[in-house]
Amino acid sequence: MSTTAAVCIAAIATVTIKINRAITLILSPICPHICDYVYQLLYPNKSIMEAKWPVAGEIDQSLIDSYHNKATIYVAANYPQWQTFIINELKNIYQEKSSFPEAKTLASHFTNLKGIDAKYIKKTMPFVSYCQTLVNEANNNIHILDRHLTFNEYEILNDNQQYIKRELRLDELHIIKTDDAVNINNSEDITPGKPLIQFYV
Protein backbone atom coordinates (compact mmCIF):
# COMPACT_ATOMS: atom_id res chain seq x y z
CA MET A 1 0.00 0.00 0.00
CA SER A 2 1.35 3.45 -0.92
CA THR A 3 2.00 6.14 1.68
CA THR A 4 -0.70 8.35 0.14
CA ALA A 5 -3.29 5.57 0.35
CA ALA A 6 -2.37 4.86 3.97
CA VAL A 7 -2.73 8.54 4.89
CA CYS A 8 -6.15 8.72 3.17
CA ILE A 9 -7.40 5.61 4.96
CA ALA A 10 -6.18 6.96 8.31
CA ALA A 11 -7.91 10.30 7.67
CA ILE A 12 -11.19 8.59 6.73
CA ALA A 13 -11.01 6.39 9.84
CA THR A 14 -10.46 9.44 12.07
CA VAL A 15 -13.42 11.30 10.57
CA THR A 16 -15.64 8.19 10.81
CA ILE A 17 -14.84 7.77 14.51
CA LYS A 18 -15.58 11.46 15.18
CA ILE A 19 -18.94 11.24 13.39
CA ASN A 20 -19.92 8.02 15.20
CA ARG A 21 -18.88 9.53 18.54
CA ALA A 22 -21.01 12.65 17.98
CA ILE A 23 -24.06 10.64 16.87
CA THR A 24 -23.70 8.26 19.82
CA LEU A 25 -23.49 11.12 22.32
CA ILE A 26 -26.49 12.92 20.83
CA LEU A 27 -28.60 9.75 20.99
CA SER A 28 -27.46 8.78 24.50
CA PRO A 29 -30.31 10.56 26.37
CA ILE A 30 -32.81 8.54 24.30
CA CYS A 31 -31.16 5.10 24.38
CA PRO A 32 -28.33 5.25 26.94
CA HIS A 33 -27.57 1.53 27.19
CA ILE A 34 -27.10 0.96 23.46
CA CYS A 35 -25.12 4.18 23.10
CA ASP A 36 -22.87 3.25 26.00
CA TYR A 37 -22.21 -0.11 24.33
CA VAL A 38 -21.31 1.58 21.03
CA TYR A 39 -19.17 4.16 22.83
CA GLN A 40 -17.15 1.42 24.51
CA LEU A 41 -16.55 -0.16 21.12
CA LEU A 42 -15.04 3.14 20.01
CA TYR A 43 -13.24 3.80 23.29
CA PRO A 44 -12.62 0.57 25.27
CA ASN A 45 -12.87 0.77 29.07
CA LYS A 46 -14.58 4.16 28.92
CA SER A 47 -18.22 4.98 29.62
CA ILE A 48 -20.39 7.41 27.71
CA MET A 49 -21.63 8.68 31.08
CA GLU A 50 -18.26 10.38 31.55
CA ALA A 51 -18.09 11.83 28.04
CA LYS A 52 -18.64 15.50 27.27
CA TRP A 53 -21.37 16.67 24.91
CA PRO A 54 -20.02 17.21 21.37
CA VAL A 55 -19.03 20.79 20.56
CA ALA A 56 -19.37 22.09 17.01
CA GLY A 57 -16.28 23.65 15.50
CA GLU A 58 -16.11 26.97 13.70
CA ILE A 59 -17.96 27.22 10.39
CA ASP A 60 -15.57 26.89 7.46
CA GLN A 61 -16.86 29.47 4.99
CA SER A 62 -14.56 28.14 2.26
CA LEU A 63 -16.48 24.85 2.26
CA ILE A 64 -19.78 26.71 1.88
CA ASP A 65 -18.35 28.80 -0.95
CA SER A 66 -17.06 25.68 -2.72
CA TYR A 67 -20.48 23.99 -2.66
CA HIS A 68 -21.63 23.01 -6.14
CA ASN A 69 -24.55 25.38 -6.61
CA LYS A 70 -24.87 25.20 -10.38
CA ALA A 71 -25.67 22.31 -12.69
CA THR A 72 -26.32 21.38 -16.29
CA ILE A 73 -28.48 18.44 -17.33
CA TYR A 74 -27.74 16.98 -20.75
CA VAL A 75 -30.61 15.16 -22.43
CA ALA A 76 -30.36 12.87 -25.46
CA ALA A 77 -33.21 12.55 -27.92
CA ASN A 78 -31.45 9.75 -29.78
CA TYR A 79 -29.05 6.94 -29.02
CA PRO A 80 -25.31 7.39 -29.74
CA GLN A 81 -24.11 6.05 -33.08
CA TRP A 82 -22.65 2.82 -31.69
CA GLN A 83 -25.89 2.00 -29.85
CA THR A 84 -27.97 2.82 -32.92
CA PHE A 85 -25.82 0.34 -34.85
CA ILE A 86 -26.50 -2.37 -32.24
CA ILE A 87 -30.23 -1.64 -32.25
CA ASN A 88 -30.38 -2.01 -36.04
CA GLU A 89 -28.47 -5.29 -35.83
CA LEU A 90 -30.83 -6.61 -33.16
CA LYS A 91 -33.87 -5.62 -35.22
CA ASN A 92 -32.48 -7.44 -38.25
CA ILE A 93 -31.76 -10.57 -36.19
CA TYR A 94 -35.17 -10.50 -34.54
CA GLN A 95 -37.10 -9.94 -37.77
CA GLU A 96 -35.20 -12.76 -39.45
CA LYS A 97 -35.81 -15.33 -36.69
CA SER A 98 -38.88 -13.84 -34.94
CA SER A 99 -36.96 -14.05 -31.66
CA PHE A 100 -33.55 -13.43 -30.16
CA PRO A 101 -31.01 -16.28 -30.19
CA GLU A 102 -29.21 -17.45 -27.05
CA ALA A 103 -26.90 -15.06 -25.22
CA LYS A 104 -23.79 -16.95 -26.37
CA THR A 105 -24.84 -16.64 -30.01
CA LEU A 106 -25.49 -12.92 -29.63
CA ALA A 107 -22.17 -12.42 -27.84
CA SER A 108 -20.32 -14.20 -30.64
CA HIS A 109 -22.19 -12.18 -33.26
CA PHE A 110 -21.38 -8.78 -31.76
CA THR A 111 -17.82 -9.65 -30.73
CA ASN A 112 -16.89 -10.40 -34.32
CA LEU A 113 -18.76 -7.42 -35.77
CA LYS A 114 -16.60 -4.77 -37.42
CA GLY A 115 -19.14 -1.97 -37.08
CA ILE A 116 -18.47 -1.49 -33.35
CA ASP A 117 -15.48 0.51 -32.19
CA ALA A 118 -13.11 -1.39 -29.89
CA LYS A 119 -13.64 1.09 -27.04
CA TYR A 120 -17.32 0.08 -26.86
CA ILE A 121 -16.79 -3.69 -26.79
CA LYS A 122 -17.18 -3.92 -22.99
CA LYS A 123 -20.41 -1.92 -23.15
CA THR A 124 -21.88 -3.86 -26.06
CA MET A 125 -23.37 -6.90 -24.33
CA PRO A 126 -24.84 -4.97 -21.37
CA PHE A 127 -26.60 -2.75 -23.91
CA VAL A 128 -27.76 -5.79 -25.89
CA SER A 129 -29.24 -7.26 -22.69
CA TYR A 130 -30.91 -3.93 -21.94
CA CYS A 131 -32.51 -3.91 -25.41
CA GLN A 132 -33.70 -7.49 -25.00
CA THR A 133 -35.33 -6.56 -21.69
CA LEU A 134 -37.13 -3.64 -23.34
CA VAL A 135 -38.48 -5.91 -26.07
CA ASN A 136 -39.57 -8.61 -23.60
CA GLU A 137 -41.33 -6.08 -21.38
CA ALA A 138 -43.15 -4.72 -24.44
CA ASN A 139 -44.65 -8.16 -25.20
CA ASN A 140 -41.96 -8.94 -27.77
CA ASN A 141 -42.57 -5.74 -29.69
CA ILE A 142 -39.26 -5.13 -31.48
CA HIS A 143 -40.39 -1.65 -32.51
CA ILE A 144 -40.01 -0.52 -28.91
CA LEU A 145 -36.34 -0.08 -29.80
CA ASP A 146 -37.20 2.64 -32.31
CA ARG A 147 -37.97 4.97 -29.44
CA HIS A 148 -38.52 3.53 -25.99
CA LEU A 149 -39.59 6.75 -24.25
CA THR A 150 -43.31 7.44 -24.23
CA PHE A 151 -42.80 11.04 -23.11
CA ASN A 152 -40.74 14.09 -24.04
CA GLU A 153 -37.87 13.90 -21.57
CA TYR A 154 -36.53 17.38 -22.35
CA GLU A 155 -39.98 18.94 -21.87
CA ILE A 156 -40.59 17.12 -18.57
CA LEU A 157 -37.27 18.31 -17.12
CA ASN A 158 -37.90 21.85 -18.29
CA ASP A 159 -41.38 21.91 -16.77
CA ASN A 160 -39.93 20.74 -13.44
CA GLN A 161 -36.85 22.93 -13.52
CA GLN A 162 -37.80 24.99 -10.45
CA TYR A 163 -38.54 21.84 -8.45
CA ILE A 164 -35.16 20.32 -9.37
CA LYS A 165 -33.37 23.55 -8.44
CA ARG A 166 -35.11 23.66 -5.08
CA GLU A 167 -34.49 20.00 -4.22
CA LEU A 168 -30.80 20.15 -5.23
CA ARG A 169 -30.34 23.61 -3.70
CA LEU A 170 -29.07 25.10 -6.94
CA ASP A 171 -28.76 28.74 -7.91
CA GLU A 172 -28.57 27.91 -11.59
CA LEU A 173 -29.80 24.96 -13.65
CA HIS A 174 -29.46 24.55 -17.39
CA ILE A 175 -31.14 21.78 -19.38
CA ILE A 176 -29.52 21.20 -22.76
CA LYS A 177 -30.08 18.74 -25.57
CA THR A 178 -26.95 16.84 -26.55
CA ASP A 179 -27.50 17.94 -30.14
CA ASP A 180 -27.06 21.57 -29.02
CA ALA A 181 -24.07 20.98 -26.74
CA VAL A 182 -20.33 20.84 -27.42
CA ASN A 183 -17.45 19.24 -25.52
CA ILE A 184 -19.54 17.05 -23.19
CA ASN A 185 -17.63 14.61 -21.01
CA ASN A 186 -18.97 11.03 -21.21
CA SER A 187 -21.36 12.06 -23.97
CA GLU A 188 -21.60 8.45 -25.15
CA ASP A 189 -23.21 7.49 -21.84
CA ILE A 190 -26.12 9.89 -22.36
CA THR A 191 -29.10 8.04 -23.81
CA PRO A 192 -32.87 8.58 -23.92
CA GLY A 193 -34.09 8.10 -20.36
CA LYS A 194 -30.57 8.41 -18.92
CA PRO A 195 -29.60 12.08 -18.82
CA LEU A 196 -26.26 13.29 -17.47
CA ILE A 197 -26.01 15.96 -14.77
CA GLN A 198 -22.80 17.90 -14.14
CA PHE A 199 -22.34 20.08 -11.05
CA TYR A 200 -20.02 23.06 -10.79
CA VAL A 201 -19.41 26.20 -8.75
N, C-alpha and C positions, 0 to 999 in steps of 0.2 A: 504494500500500500504506500502511495506517495505521501510526502510530508503535507502537501496541500490538502489531500483527501482526509488525512488524519485530523488536521486542524478544523476542517469543515464539520466532520463528524462530532468532534469534541464540542464545537460551538453549538451545534444542533442539540446535542444531549443536554448542555447547560441550559439552553432556552426552554427545552421540554420540561426539565425538572422545575424550573422557575414557574412555568405556566401551571403545571400540575400542583405545585405547592400552593399557589394563589387560589386556584379553584377549590382545593381541599379545605383551605382555611375559611373561605367564604361559605362553603357548604356545612362547615362543622357545627354551627348552631342548630341546623335542621336535622342532620344525621351524624351526631358526634362519634358514635362507635365505629361506623364504617370509615369515617374520615380519619379517625385516629389510627385505624388499621393501615389505611393507605399512607398516611404520614410516616408511620414507622417503616414502611417499605422504602420510602424515600430517604428517611433519616433513622437508621436502626438505633434502638435503645433510647429514642427520644419520644416524648408524648406531645400531641398537638395541643394539649391543655397548657403547655408551657410556651407555646409559640406565640409570637406577636402577630397582630393583624397586618395583612399586606399593605404596604404603602406605595402609592403610585409615584412613578418618577416624573421628572419634568417633561412637558410636551415637546417633542422634537418637531419643530415647524418645518424642517427640511423634508421630513417624511410626508407631511401633509401636502407640501408644495409639489412633491414628486409623484403624487397619486395620479394615476391615469384617468383623466377626466374628459377625455375626448375619444371618439371611436368612429371607425368606418366599417360598414357592413357591405361586403361584396356579394352580389346575387347573380347567379348564372341562369340564363333562360334556356341554354342548351348545354349538352354534354361536351367535354373536351374532345378533340379530334380522335385521340386514341380510344376513348370509350365509345364514341360514335361508330368507329370501325368495328369494335367488338360487338356492339348491338346489331349492326348489319349482318355480321357473320352468324350470330345466334339466330337471327330471323331467317336467314337462308337455310340454316341447319334444321330449324324447327319446321319450316314450311315444306322442306324436302321429306322429312320423316314423321311429321305430325306430332313430334315429341322431342325431348332432349335426350341424347344418349347418356351413358353412364359418365360419372365424373372423370374416370381415368381416360376415357375416349376424348372428352372435351379438353382435358389437360394436355393430352398428346397433340390434339389439333391446334390449340393456341400456342403451345410451346414451339412448334415448328413453323408457325406462321411468320412470314417476312413483313407483314404490314404493321407489326407492333414494335415500337422502339425498345431497345434493350433495357432502358431505364424504367420501363413500365411492366417488365416481366413479372416482378414480385406482386404487383397490384392487379395483374390480369385475372387470375383465378378467383380472388375475393370479389372482384367486380362481376365476373361471370356468375358466381353463386348468388350475388345480390340480384342480378337480372332474373335468374331462375326463380328466386323467391317471389319477385314481383309478378311474374307470369303465373306461378302456381296460386298466389293469393287472388289473382284476377280470374280464377276459374279457367286457367290455361288459355287466356287471351293474349296472344303474342303481341298484339298491337298496343298493349299497355306500355311497351318499350318505346313507342314513338314519342310519348310524352306522359310520364307517370304522374305529374302533378295535376290535380283537378281544380287548382286555384291559381291565381296570379300572385306568386310569392312576393314579387317586388311591390305590388300594390298593398298587400297585407302588411308588410313591414312599414311602408310609408304611412299607412293609416294609423298604425300603432306606434309611431315614432316617439311621441311624447311619453307614452307609457314606458317604452324601453329606456328612454333617457332618465325617467324618474326612478325606475327600478335599479338601474346600473349606476345611478348618481353621476350622470354625465352632464357636462356643460354644452358639449357639442356632439351631434351624431349625424353622420352622413351615410346615406344608403345609395350605393352605386351599382349599376349593372356592369358585369365584367366586360361587356362589349364597349363600354364607354370609358373603361379604366386603362391605365398604362402602368407598367412596372409593378405588378402585384406579386408578392411573394406567395409561393405555393398555389399559384393560380390553377394548376392542374387538379387540385383537390376540391375546387369549388364546383359543385354540380347542382342541378335542380333539386331543391329540398335540403341541400347542405351548404348554406352560405358560410362565408368566412368573416369573422369579426377581428379587427385589429385595433388595439388600444394604444394610445399615446398621450403625451402630456401637452 
